[in-house]
Each structure stands twice: as C-alpha cells, then as structure tokens.
Amino acid sequence: MRATVIYGTQDIRSEDVPDPVLSTGGDAIVRVVAACVCGSDLWPYRGVVPITTPRRIGHEFVGIVEAIGSDVSKIRVGDFVIAPFYDCDMTCANCRNGVSSSCLHGGFWGADDQLGGFADGAQGELVRVSHADGTLVATPSMPAEHLIPALLTLADVMGTGHHAARSAGVTKGSTVVVVGDGAVGLCAVLAAKRLGASRIVAMSRHADRQAVATTFGATDIVQERGAEGIARIKELFDGIGPDCVLECVGTQESMEQAIRSVRPGGTVGYVGVPHGGAELPIRELFSANIGVNGGIAPVRNYIDELLPEILDGTLDPSAVFDLELPLSEAAAAYAAMDERRAIKVLLRP
C-alpha cells in the first residue's frame, strides 16, 4: 500500500510500505476513506521536533473496516468508522474517567503498540487499529459523501476545540476569546457557540480565517497581538476581559496572550500542543484567581456527544478544510499548510 513517510525537515514522501496485518486479536484493518494534515504535524515538518529516522505520519482518519481480529465484538467488517488521533481501549480507569487520551493501554499512530503490533500512520491507504472495539466509533449507516469532511473533524480538531471550551467552562451566556485561527481555534469558536456563549471574539489576522470564524459564530474579530491585543480585548469587555479564553496554539506568546486577556476569576482552556518552552506564570495566576485547565483532548470521549449533531446537520465544522488533495500529493499538502495557503488539507487515498 501507499503511505506518507516523513524523513526530515520539509521532507515528506509517499512510498510503498507493507500492508498491515491482524496480529493481536482485538485489532482491525481499516481502509482509509479520508485523512488530513494537522497543525501538530507541521512541527516535525519544520524541524521543531527532530526526525532522526524516517517514520510514518498522520493521526486523523475515517474509513471502512476491512478485517477484524477474533476478539472484536462491537466493530464489524463493512462499518464506516471514525478513529480518534490516538489508540485507546475505553475500558481502563482513565478512559472511564473521561480521559481516554491517557489510556493505560493505548498509544499513537505510526508506532508500535503495547501489544506488539504496529499501528499505521493515518496518512495511508490502510491502518491497523490496535483496540478496535474501544478506539473506533461506527456510524449507524454509511454516511453521505458530503458528511465525510465533517465526520473527519471528530478525529481531532472538532473534539479538541470542544475540549478547550469545556475546559474553560464555557456555558450559556459566557463571554469568550479564542487565541489561534487554525483549524482547532476555528472549531473552538464553533464549540463555544454550540455551548451557548453570548459573545465570541476570534483573534485572527487572516481574512479567509476570519470569514470561517464569523460563519462559526464569532461576533468580533481582533487582529492585534501582544500588549495591543490585550488592551483591545479588555476594551471590548468592560476593561476587565472575558469569562473564558481558549488557547489553541501552544507557544509562550499565545499562553501569555490568553492569561493576560482573561478577566480576574476567569478561566483559560488550553489545547495548543506546548512547544518553545511555554510556561505558566504562577504568581500572576495566583494574584488574579485565574484558572488554567486543559491538555491533550480526550476526543474519543466526545465523539458520542458530537456525532449525532453532525449526522443531522446541526453541527458542521467541515469549512476548516479549504483544500483537498490526493494522498500521493501529501508533500504539497504540508507545504500549503506550512505557508498558510490552506487552513487544513483533506487527503483522499
């Protein structure tokens, strides 16, 4: 089969690799219908995360089950399934406590699992799924073609944006600022709207992303950054700031923007993957009673909540995909996102 392999900085290749095989009883083989490139995939692509040996890449996919192991009981051959960006069993204590991203027996795509098998990267034609009954969520029937992009967002970005909003305590009437206008930040706008926020500010300096944010429910756009951005946010919210800030980038600068924009007693929900030495200013948080909550999003725990709304059309995050390419052109997909010519690229095998 063909799959995407990263060799180093700006070196993405589509190659022939071995087909996956069932090996542990509880696994499944899924033929990928759609995958995509994530903002976090850009860190190794840019050389921020060093690549010492070539490895498979990609962690978001939907597809059709082609084979199942002898111990699989919930997932069936022919099911259309959504896979979160990690492997989980949904039976361990952490999964039952709502944090399946910390599954005691789980792992991540493109690496060996804890059972001795290989979990393929998502940017390929086929993927072996280690804990099929826990990881995969089957739709009630084969979805219409136009729903596939929206369903794909449940693998990561919609659930991650939702986690930012939940972590910050967004509820009916909340005032919200979203830091970051990538796919996760845009989905965080949509999540805040869904949870009933009364005012949502998207911090964005790009017209195409501002348009999506407005479609998703943003009531205001702030282009300023740093001290000017903080001052502008304070000005919009009675000089004190909003109830909640959703941090969807992961840099020191974005965390400072979030923490210094939220009102005293407010909460920052953070889901941006930390990099570049991002740290929390504990004294500042202490002095203003600011809460910080979040982390790696347990998107598998959210799929059951969000899936029905995507299937009935009341929730549609598909606009985050503004470019579609064949899997064979994965290198072009990475370049488009790295150069900010695309918000998020959908890949078709």
N, C-alpha and C positions, 0 to 999 in steps of 0.2 A: 504494500500500500504506500501511498504518498503521505508525508507528514512534514511539518515545519521544524527545522533544527536551527538553533542559534549557535554560532561559532565564536562570536566576539562582538566588539563594538561595531554597530551598523552592519553586521554580517549575518543576515537571515537567509536560509536556503530551504528550498523544497526538495526533498530527497525521497528515494525509495528506502523503506525500512521494513523490518519483519512484521507480518500480520500478528496481531495479538492472539493469544490462546487462553482458553479457560484453564485455570490451574489450582484453584483453592476451594471449589465447591460453592462458595457464596458469591461468585463473581458473575459478570455478564459481559458480552461483547455488544457494543452499540455502534451502529453505522451513523456517522455524523451527518446531519441534515444542514446544520448551520453552526458556525463557531465565530469567534471575533477576536480582535486585539484589544487588550486592556491597557489603561494608562500605566499600571504597575509593570506591564511587560516592557515598557519603554526604559525602565531603569537599567536592566542589563543591556538593552539595545544601545543606550547612551554611554555605557561603560561605568555608570554609577555603582552597579553591582557587578563585580568582575566575573567573567566567564573563563574558567581555567581549562575546561574540556567541553567539546560540543554536547549540547543536551537538547532534548525535546522541550517544546514550549507551548503555552496556551492552557487556559483553565476555565473556559466558558463554552458550553456546547449543549445543543439539543439534538436528538436523533431517534432512531428506531432500533429497538432491541433485536439483534440477530441470533443470539445464543445465550443460554443461561446455564449456570452450574447446577449440580444435583441438589444443592441445599437451598436454592432460591425458591421462595413460595409466593411472594407478593407481586413480583415483576414477571411479565410473560413475553415470550417471543412475539414480535409484532407491535408491542406497545410503543407509542410515542412518548419519550421521556425527557425530562429536564434534569440536568446534573448541576449541583452547586459547584463552586470553584474549589471544592475540597472533597475528600472521601470521608464518610462517617457511617457509623452503624446504627445510629438513632436508638440504641439500647443502653449505652453506658450511662453512668451518673451525670456526666457533663452534658451529654445530648438531652437527657431527660430534664435537666435543669435549664434548658434553653440555650446552651452554648455549644452547639454541635461543631462549631469551628475549632473547639478544643477536645474533640472526640478522643477518648483514651486509646482507641484502636485505629484511628484514621490516619490520613496523610494527604499528600498533594499530588496533582497530576504531573506526569513527566518524571516520576521517580519510583523506586521500589517501594512496595507497601510493607506493612508489618507482618504480612502472611507469607512473604517470599515471592510474590508476583510483581509484575511491572505494570504500573498504572500509566497508560499512554498520555502524552500531551494532548490537549483538546484540539489543537490546530492540525488535525489529521483526518484521514478517511474513516478510521476505526479507533475506538477507545475501549480498553479493558477497564471495567469498573469493579473495584475490589469488593465492596459491600453493596451489592446491587439492591437488596431489599431496603437498606437504610438510606443510601445516597440518592437513588433515583426516585423521581416523582413522575408517575404516569398520568397523562391527561385522560379524561373519561372516554374520549374517542379521538380519532385522527383530526387534528386541528386544521382549519382552513389555512391556506398558504399565507394569506395576509396577516395572520396572527403570529407567524413564526418569529419575526423580529421582536415583538413584544414579549413573547414567551422566553426568548433568549436572554432578555434583561433579567429574568428571575435567577439566572445562573450566578449573577453577581451584582450589577450596578443598581438595579431597582431595589433589591434587598439591602444593599449597602446604604443607599440613600435613605431607605426606610429606617435602617438601624441608627443612622445619625439623628433622625428626627425623634425616634423613640428614646434614644439615649439622652437627648436634650430635654425630654419631657414635653414635646410639642403636643398640645391638645386644643380643643375648641377655643378660639379667641386669642391664642398665643401670637405674639409678635416674633418674627424670625428673620435672621440674616443668614445667608448661605455664602460661605467663603469657598470659592472654586467653581469654575464654569465648565469643567469636564463632564463626562457622562454621569459620574457619581453625583457631582454637585447639582446638575440639572435634575437628576432623579430625586435628590433631596428636596428640591423645590416642589416637585410633584408630590412627594411623600408628605411634606408639610401642608400642602393644600388639601390632600386627602384626609389628614388628621384634623382639619378644621382651623388652621391658622388664619387669623384675620388680616395680617399684613406680612408680606414676604419680600425681602429685599435680596436680589441676586447681585453679587459683586462680580462684574464682568466688564471687560474692555473690548469684547469682540461682538460685532453686530449680529453675526449668524447665531451665536450662542445666546445673546440677549433675546433674540426672537424666539428661540425654543423655550427659554426661561419664562418669557411672558406667556407663551402658549400653555406652559405647565402650571401657571398660577402666580408668577411673580407680579407684585403690584408696583415695585420700584426697582430701578437699576442704579447701582453706584459704580462708577468707573475708577474713582480714586483709590489709592493704596497707601499703606503706611499711616503716618500721622494724619494726612489729609483724609484718608479713608475713614479712620476712626472718628475724626471730627464730623465728617459728613453723616456717618451713622448716628452719632449722638444727636446731631441736629434733627434728624428725622424722628427720633424717639424721645422727645421732651428733655433733651440734654443728658439723659442717663443711659440710653441704649435699649436694645430689645430684650425680651424674656429669654430667648434662645438663640444661640449661634451654632450653625452646623459647619464644622471644619472638614473639608473634603479634599485636601491637598497633601498635607503631611510634612511641610517644611517648617523650620523655625519661624520664618516670616509669617506663614499662614496661621500658625498657632498663636503668635503674638497678636495678629490682626483679630483673631476670634476672641481671645481672652480680654483684650483691651476694648473691644466693641460691646460686649455683653453688659447688661446693667448689673449693679450690685445685687446679689441674691439670685442672679440668673444662672443658666447652665450652658456649657459648651458641650455639644455632642461631636466627638471626633472619630472619623473613619479613614482619614487620609493615612496611607502607609508611611510611618515615620522614616525620614531619611535626612541626611545632612546635619545630624547632631541636634535634632529638635528636643527641647527640654521644657519642663514646666516651671514657671516662676512661683514657687510655693508661697512665699511671703505675700506676693500680690494677690494670689487666690485667697489666702487666709484673711487678708485685710478687707476684702470686698465680699466675702462669703460667696465666692464664685465656685460652682460645681463643675467638674470635668468628668465626663463619662463617655465610654465608647470603647473602640478597639476593633479587632478583626470581626467583621459582621457574620453572625450565625445565620446566613441566608437560607440554609435548609429549613430552619425552624419557621421562617417567614413564608415559604412557598405556599403552604396550605391556606394561609390567610389571603395572599395576594392573587393566587391563580384564578379563583372564580371571577374576580373582577376583570381580569384580562380576557378571560373567555367570553364574558358577557359584554365586553366593550366599554365598561365604565372606567377602566384604567388602561391607559395606552402610553407606555414610555418609548414606543418604537422610534420616535423622532430623534433619539440620540444617535441612531445610525443614519449618517448622511453620506455614506459611501459603501458600495458593495463591490467586492472583487472575488474572482475565483481563488481558491486556496493556493493554486500554483503561483499567484502573484502576491504572496504574503509579504515579500520584501517591499513591494510598493505600498502595501497597507501600512507597514511600520513607518516608512518614510513619510507618508501622508499625515499620520498622526503626530510624528515627531516634529514635523514642520508646521503643525497646526493648520493644515489644509483640510483636515477632517476631525470631527468630534470623536467618532468611533466607527471603526470599519467592520462590517459584517463579511465573513468569508464563507463561500459555498464550495464544498469539495467537488 
